[in-house]
Structure formats: C-alpha cells, structure tokens
Amino acid sequence: MHAEERSQAIDRALEEDAKVRKTQTNVLPLGAFSMRDIAKQLKNNDETGLTENELIDYRYNIHQCVVDCIKTLVHLMKSSEAQLEEDTRNRYSYLCDFIAVSQGDAPLNEEAGRTIGVLWKDPSITDAFQSSADSDLKEPSTYFFREIGRIAASNYVPTEADIVQSHKGIRGISEHRFNVNGLSINLIDVGTQRCERRKWIRQFDNVAAILFVVDLPCYDQEASGNNAMAEQIELFDNVVNTEWFTDTEFILFLNNISAFRQKLSHKPLGNYFPDYSGGTDAEKASGYLLQRFSQVNRGKRRLYSHLVDPHIASNIELVATAINDSSH
C-alpha cells in the first residue's frame, strides 16, 4: 500500500471514530479517587469481572496506549545507528507514515499490527528497545508488541490483562466509556496530569458534567499537613468556581457512606470539625459535610449530590439521570 493510500485509509478510520464521538457525553471525574478507582466504583459489585461490552469499551484506550508504544519504537529506531535491511526499512517507513497522520492519533489497524509483529522478531530492534526505551513504557510495550496480532485484529476484544498493561502506559488523557439507558457516557481520565490541574483544566470547558467524588471516611486523616476533608472542600471550591465551567453540570458523590457511618461511632466528626454538633448521627454528619461543599458553590451552579457506596449498579445511572435532566 502506497503512502497516499495509507493516509487515506487512516483518515477514513478517523472520520468513523469522530462520528462515534459526536454521540458521546463527556464527563470529567475529579476528587479524592483515581479514575481507575472511580470506573471500578461505577460497576456493580455483584459482577464477576467485566462483561464483554465493558471490555470492548476499553479497546480505544488500549489502542491509543499501543500507538504511544509504537511512537517510542519509531523514535528509537530513528536515533539508532543500526543498519537496517531493506524489508525492515520499508516497515519502519510505514510506521513513520502511520504515526505522522493526525499527530499520531490514528487508530490501530491490522497492517500496523503485522508490521510491528515482524519488527519485534528482529533481535537487534528488541535489544535496542530494552536498553534504551523509556522505563515507564518498557513493560507495556513488550507486552503489547508480543500480543500485537491479537490486539490489532478487527474483532479484538480486550482482556483484563490488556487493561492492566494499558494503565501502566497511561501518561496523559485516556477515556472510559459506559452505555447507560441509551446514553453513551465518556469518562475522561487526566491520568498523571492531575497534579498540574491549572494548566489543563481549561481544555475541558465543554464537558457536559463534572463528577466530583468525595471520600467521606477521610475526615479524620491528614493530607500535606491539612485535614483531608478540608483539602477536598478546597479543591471543590477551586473547581466549582472556576471560569471554565459556566455551562457544566456538577455531580457530587459523597462516597463510602457505609464506612463513614461505622467510623463515626468511635471517631466523632465534631473532633475534627468543631462547629459540627450533630453527634454520631450519620445523616446529620453527612448533611453537615454536604452543606460545607454547597457553601463554597458561590456561583450557585446546579449541583446534583448523592450519598453512595462503591460498586452499586445504580451509581452510573445517577450520573446519566443528572445529564439527561440538565438537557431538558
């Protein structure tokens, strides 16, 4: 396949992916938990593993992780002084075309998979990769390149092992998709960029909703020398009052209510928040904390709040209901 034909094929694939994305509702999760934890909490605890549809929802993330690994391999080959055979040079040229289209955001395809499969059998390439590649991507790259024939297949269904490896390779933004009552919800994972929130948060001013997840039982803990709950309230203050989310719905999950209820009996909330006077009553204590979060919502943004426990099937439905409600 010539370079122009390759480019056109990749462009068509990108157009198809763009059509899918137009039907999705983007949600940005923030708060005390990692995106991986939140995605797990939105699952039903009675399920054993992921369903096939849920596994398929991870395919895009995994393919993007593989593309990142391919880019690393291409850059390493480019800087290498190794003399490549003609067939290897041709395959390397194909990968250069592949990652050049759309700044390397092309979907993985079977031809790219076959190319990687051949190159990865070349000892000179694998040895150079293992000695020079970025340590963060070395393990997932080795895994994905070994499994590339299966992963690049058109009928590919991810395994849970694939998902674990893709999380090891995440550096920037990835996605987790849920289909709920006909609504396609796309959770955007900011990954390691969370620590530089001020720099990237404006990039998400067009998300439909922000899902802010609070860890209720952390009220007696410290974070960076401060009370961990107070830290979460401060973070929520910064997010809910930012100029970037004027048209965004806010969904507040006060999470781990059962663990919170159990802890109150021997660690009263009033010991850590002196202005609270409701004793060990969980309803009063959670109501007090909800009020603390609501008070910092100075712009009076519409706020959907829920007391939840992890792994309850209806949690993701609460997100969908808030999104549907805001659109009417």
C-alpha positions as CSV (number, residue, x, y, z in Angstrom):
1,M,0.0,0.0,0.0
2,H,1.4,3.4,-1.0
3,A,1.8,6.2,1.5
4,E,-1.1,8.2,0.0
5,E,-3.4,5.2,0.2
6,R,-2.3,4.5,3.7
7,S,-3.0,8.1,4.7
8,Q,-6.5,8.0,3.1
9,A,-7.3,4.7,4.9
10,I,-6.3,6.2,8.2
11,D,-8.3,9.4,7.5
12,R,-11.4,7.3,6.9
13,A,-10.9,5.4,10.2
14,L,-10.5,8.7,12.0
15,E,-13.8,10.0,10.4
16,E,-15.6,6.9,11.6
17,D,-14.2,7.4,15.1
18,A,-15.3,11.0,15.1
19,K,-18.9,10.0,14.2
20,V,-18.9,7.8,17.3
21,R,-17.6,10.6,19.5
22,K,-20.3,13.0,18.4
23,T,-22.9,10.8,20.1
24,Q,-20.9,10.7,23.4
25,T,-21.4,12.7,26.5
26,N,-18.1,13.7,28.1
27,V,-17.8,13.7,31.9
28,L,-14.7,14.8,33.8
29,P,-14.2,13.0,37.1
30,L,-12.3,14.8,39.9
31,G,-11.8,14.5,43.6
32,A,-10.1,12.1,46.0
33,F,-10.0,9.0,43.8
34,S,-8.1,8.0,40.7
35,M,-10.0,7.5,37.5
36,R,-9.4,3.8,37.7
37,D,-11.0,3.6,41.2
38,I,-14.0,5.7,40.0
39,A,-14.5,3.5,37.0
40,K,-14.4,0.4,39.2
41,Q,-16.9,2.0,41.7
42,L,-19.4,2.6,38.9
43,K,-19.6,-1.1,38.3
44,N,-22.0,-3.5,40.0
45,N,-20.2,-5.3,42.8
46,D,-22.2,-8.4,42.1
47,E,-20.5,-8.8,38.7
48,T,-17.6,-11.2,38.4
49,G,-15.1,-9.4,36.1
50,L,-16.0,-7.2,33.2
51,T,-18.7,-8.0,30.7
52,E,-17.8,-8.3,27.0
53,N,-19.3,-4.9,26.2
54,E,-17.3,-3.3,29.1
55,L,-14.2,-5.0,27.8
56,I,-14.9,-3.6,24.3
57,D,-15.3,-0.1,25.8
58,Y,-11.6,-0.3,26.7
59,R,-10.4,-1.0,23.2
60,Y,-9.9,2.6,22.2
61,N,-7.8,3.3,25.3
62,I,-5.7,0.2,24.7
63,H,-5.1,1.0,21.1
64,Q,-4.0,4.5,22.0
65,C,-1.6,3.1,24.5
66,V,-0.2,0.8,21.8
67,V,0.2,3.8,19.4
68,D,2.2,5.6,22.1
69,C,4.4,2.5,22.4
70,I,4.8,2.4,18.6
71,K,5.9,6.1,18.6
72,T,8.5,5.2,21.2
73,L,9.8,2.4,19.0
74,V,9.9,4.6,15.9
75,H,11.8,7.3,17.6
76,L,14.3,4.8,19.0
77,M,14.8,3.3,15.5
78,K,15.2,6.8,14.1
79,S,18.0,7.6,16.6
80,S,19.7,4.2,16.2
81,E,22.7,3.9,14.0
82,A,21.9,0.3,13.2
83,Q,22.0,-0.7,9.5
84,L,18.5,-1.9,8.6
85,E,17.7,-4.5,5.9
86,E,15.5,-3.3,3.0
87,D,12.4,-5.0,4.3
88,T,12.9,-3.6,7.8
89,R,13.4,-0.1,6.3
90,N,10.2,-0.4,4.4
91,R,8.3,-1.4,7.5
92,Y,9.9,1.3,9.5
93,S,8.8,3.8,6.8
94,Y,5.2,2.5,7.1
95,L,5.2,3.1,10.8
96,C,6.5,6.7,10.3
97,D,3.6,7.3,8.0
98,F,1.2,5.7,10.5
99,I,2.2,7.9,13.4
100,A,2.5,11.1,11.3
101,V,-1.2,11.2,10.4
102,S,-3.2,13.3,12.8
103,Q,-0.2,13.7,15.1
104,G,0.0,10.0,15.8
105,D,-3.7,9.7,16.9
106,A,-4.5,7.2,14.2
107,P,-6.5,4.1,15.3
108,L,-4.5,0.9,15.4
109,N,-5.1,-1.4,12.3
110,E,-4.1,-4.8,11.2
111,E,-1.4,-3.7,8.8
112,A,0.3,-1.7,11.6
113,G,0.0,-4.9,13.8
114,R,1.6,-7.1,11.1
115,T,4.4,-4.5,10.7
116,I,5.1,-4.4,14.5
117,G,4.9,-8.2,14.6
118,V,7.7,-8.6,12.1
119,L,9.9,-5.8,13.6
120,W,9.6,-7.2,17.1
121,K,11.1,-10.5,16.0
122,D,14.3,-8.7,15.0
123,P,16.7,-9.2,17.9
124,S,18.6,-6.1,17.1
125,I,15.5,-4.0,17.5
126,T,14.2,-5.7,20.6
127,D,17.7,-5.5,22.2
128,A,18.0,-1.8,21.4
129,F,14.5,-1.1,22.7
130,Q,15.1,-2.9,26.0
131,S,18.3,-1.0,26.6
132,S,17.1,2.5,25.5
133,A,13.3,2.8,25.9
134,D,11.6,4.9,28.5
135,S,11.2,2.7,31.6
136,D,7.5,3.7,32.0
137,L,6.6,2.2,28.6
138,K,9.1,-0.7,28.5
139,E,6.8,-3.2,30.2
140,P,3.5,-2.4,28.4
141,S,5.4,-2.1,25.1
142,T,6.9,-5.6,25.5
143,Y,3.6,-7.0,26.4
144,F,1.6,-5.3,23.6
145,F,4.1,-6.0,20.9
146,R,4.2,-9.6,21.9
147,E,0.4,-9.7,21.6
148,I,0.1,-7.3,18.7
149,G,-1.5,-9.8,16.2
150,R,-4.5,-10.3,18.6
151,I,-4.7,-6.7,19.7
152,A,-4.6,-5.2,16.1
153,A,-7.3,-7.6,14.8
154,S,-10.5,-6.0,13.6
155,N,-12.6,-8.3,16.0
156,Y,-10.3,-7.6,19.0
157,V,-11.9,-7.8,22.5
158,P,-9.6,-6.7,25.3
159,T,-8.7,-8.9,28.2
160,E,-8.4,-7.7,31.8
161,A,-4.6,-8.3,31.4
162,D,-4.6,-5.9,28.5
163,I,-6.4,-3.3,30.6
164,V,-3.9,-3.6,33.4
165,Q,-1.0,-3.1,31.0
166,S,-2.7,-0.1,29.4
167,H,-2.9,1.6,32.8
168,K,0.8,1.1,33.2
169,G,1.4,3.0,30.0
170,I,-1.0,5.9,30.6
171,R,0.7,9.3,30.8
172,G,-1.8,11.8,29.7
173,I,-5.5,11.7,28.9
174,S,-7.5,8.5,28.3
175,E,-11.1,7.5,28.3
176,H,-13.5,5.1,30.0
177,R,-16.9,4.5,28.3
178,F,-20.2,3.4,29.7
179,N,-23.5,2.9,28.0
180,V,-26.5,3.6,30.3
181,N,-30.1,3.5,29.1
182,G,-29.2,4.6,25.6
183,L,-26.8,7.3,26.8
184,S,-23.1,6.9,25.9
185,I,-21.0,8.4,28.8
186,N,-17.3,9.0,28.2
187,L,-15.3,9.5,31.4
188,I,-12.1,11.4,30.7
189,D,-9.1,10.3,32.6
190,V,-6.5,13.0,33.1
191,G,-4.0,10.5,34.5
192,T,-0.7,11.9,35.7
193,Q,-1.7,15.4,34.6
194,R,-3.9,15.8,37.7
195,C,-1.0,17.4,39.6
196,E,-0.9,20.3,37.1
197,R,-4.7,20.9,37.1
198,R,-4.4,24.7,36.5
199,K,-2.6,24.2,33.2
200,W,-5.0,21.6,31.6
201,I,-8.4,22.3,33.2
202,R,-9.4,24.9,30.7
203,Q,-9.1,22.3,28.0
204,F,-12.3,20.6,29.3
205,D,-14.7,23.6,29.5
206,N,-17.0,21.8,27.0
207,V,-17.6,18.7,29.1
208,A,-21.3,18.0,29.9
209,A,-20.6,17.3,33.6
210,I,-18.0,17.1,36.3
211,L,-18.3,14.1,38.6
212,F,-16.6,15.1,41.9
213,V,-16.1,12.1,44.2
214,V,-15.5,12.8,47.9
215,D,-14.1,10.2,50.3
216,L,-16.4,10.6,53.3
217,P,-14.3,8.5,55.8
218,C,-11.2,10.6,55.3
219,Y,-12.5,13.3,57.7
220,D,-10.0,12.2,60.4
221,Q,-7.0,11.9,58.1
222,E,-4.3,14.4,57.1
223,A,-3.1,15.3,53.6
224,S,0.0,17.5,53.2
225,G,-0.3,18.6,56.8
226,N,-4.0,19.6,56.5
227,N,-7.3,17.8,57.2
228,A,-8.0,15.6,54.2
229,M,-11.7,16.5,54.1
230,A,-10.9,20.2,54.2
231,E,-8.5,19.6,51.3
232,Q,-11.3,18.1,49.3
233,I,-13.6,21.0,50.1
234,E,-10.9,23.4,49.0
235,L,-10.4,21.5,45.7
236,F,-14.1,21.6,45.0
237,D,-14.1,25.3,45.7
238,N,-11.4,25.8,43.1
239,V,-13.2,23.7,40.5
240,V,-16.9,24.8,41.0
241,N,-16.0,28.5,40.9
242,T,-13.6,28.4,38.0
243,E,-14.5,30.5,35.0
244,W,-14.1,27.5,32.7
245,F,-17.3,25.5,33.7
246,T,-20.1,28.1,33.5
247,D,-22.3,25.7,31.4
248,T,-21.2,22.5,33.1
249,E,-23.4,20.3,35.4
250,F,-21.8,19.3,38.7
251,I,-22.4,15.9,40.2
252,L,-21.2,15.4,43.8
253,F,-20.7,11.8,45.1
254,L,-20.2,11.6,48.8
255,N,-18.7,8.2,48.7
256,N,-18.2,5.3,51.1
257,I,-21.2,6.2,53.2
258,S,-21.3,2.8,55.0
259,A,-17.6,3.1,56.1
260,F,-18.3,6.7,57.1
261,R,-21.3,5.5,59.3
262,Q,-19.2,2.9,61.0
263,K,-16.3,5.3,61.7
264,L,-18.5,7.9,63.3
265,S,-19.2,5.7,66.3
266,H,-15.6,5.8,67.5
267,K,-14.3,8.9,65.8
268,P,-16.9,11.7,66.1
269,L,-16.9,14.2,63.3
270,G,-17.0,17.0,65.9
271,N,-13.5,16.2,66.9
272,Y,-12.2,17.4,63.6
273,F,-14.9,20.0,62.7
274,P,-15.6,21.8,65.9
275,D,-18.6,23.7,64.5
276,Y,-20.5,20.4,63.9
277,S,-22.8,19.5,66.8
278,G,-24.8,16.5,65.4
279,G,-23.0,13.8,67.3
280,T,-22.6,10.4,65.7
281,D,-25.8,10.5,63.6
282,A,-24.6,9.6,60.1
283,E,-27.5,11.5,58.4
284,K,-26.7,14.7,60.3
285,A,-22.9,14.3,59.7
286,S,-23.2,13.7,56.0
287,G,-25.7,16.6,55.8
288,Y,-23.2,18.8,57.5
289,L,-20.4,17.9,55.1
290,L,-22.8,18.3,52.1
291,Q,-23.6,21.8,53.4
292,R,-19.8,22.6,53.6
293,F,-19.4,21.7,50.0
294,S,-22.6,23.5,48.9
295,Q,-21.4,26.7,50.7
296,V,-18.4,27.1,48.5
297,N,-20.6,27.0,45.4
298,R,-20.7,30.8,45.3
299,G,-21.9,30.9,41.7
300,K,-24.9,28.8,42.6
301,R,-24.1,26.2,39.9
302,R,-26.6,23.5,39.6
303,L,-25.4,20.7,41.9
304,Y,-26.6,17.1,42.0
305,S,-25.5,15.4,45.2
306,H,-25.7,11.8,46.3
307,L,-24.6,9.6,49.2
308,V,-23.2,6.5,47.6
309,D,-21.3,3.3,48.3
310,P,-18.8,1.9,45.8
311,H,-19.8,-0.8,43.3
312,I,-23.5,-0.1,43.3
313,A,-25.1,-0.6,39.9
314,S,-27.3,2.5,40.2
315,N,-24.3,4.8,40.7
316,I,-23.7,5.2,37.0
317,E,-27.4,5.7,36.5
318,L,-27.3,8.6,38.9
319,V,-24.7,10.2,36.5
320,A,-26.9,9.5,33.5
321,T,-30.0,10.9,35.2
322,A,-28.3,14.2,36.1
323,I,-27.0,14.6,32.5
324,N,-30.4,13.8,31.0
325,D,-32.2,16.1,33.5
326,S,-29.8,19.0,32.6
327,S,-30.6,18.7,28.9
328,H,-34.4,19.2,29.3
